Amino acid sequence: MQRYYYVYIMASRYRGTLYVGVTNDLMRRAYEHREGLIDGFTKTYDVKLLVFYEVFEDPTSAIDREKVIKRWRRAWKFKLIEASNREWVDLSSNLQNELPFS
């Protein structure tokens, strides 16, 4: 069975704080961030909105992409988000209909 890996960006409500991560279960991970189930950066800074993600077929490519995006300037990350999600809508509510199954 094919597994998928996701690079994602979470944002605080007012586009202030960003978090870039990688996971093999984006629905679970977005839920954990949204509900504050994980102690750390996203819980401390109230980063709950899934505003961007990319899908990969192998973990190495996903991890490499995450590292690249993390090094980007904030303005570049904003442009990346707004290229596919101009209004910064929380994408987590529609994930079940959008994601390939792992």
Secondary structure, DSSP 4 states (H G I P E B T S, - for coil): ----EEEEEEEETTS--EEEEEES-HHHHHHHHHHT-S-SHHHHTTEEEEEEEEEESSHHHHHHHHHHHHHS-HHHHHHHHHHH-TT---GGGGHHHHSPP-
